Amino acid sequence: MSDVKATFDHIQSRFNEGMDLGDFSAIYTFELGEEGGSWTIRIEGGKGQVMEGLAEDATCKVQVSAENFVAMTTKKANAQMLFMTGKLKVSGNMGQALKLQKILA
């Protein structure tokens, strides 16, 4: 869980530093199993916010193991390969899912 929390803390710090999100809006939820917990990234009005727990109004839902999530965000695993092998599941707005890599990188 500490690697997962550190990853989400890093994403929040990038948001706080002014990551360019444009006019993009999305609510992502991440279910990372027992080891990683549940998380939400809310993007609205050019700002991003990371929260622990699942938002009920998610527009894009991601399910992946904590280990694969950390590997994906540190470029040790390819998100497309994880998706094609069934290790990464995405539901909801696929257009938003495609923009997720920029946020997680």
Secondary structure by P-SEA (a helix, b strand, c coil): caaaaaaaaaaaaaaaaccccccccbbbbbbccccccbbbbbbcccbbbbbccccccccbbbbbcaaaaaaaaaccccaaaaaaaccbbbcccaaaaaacccccc
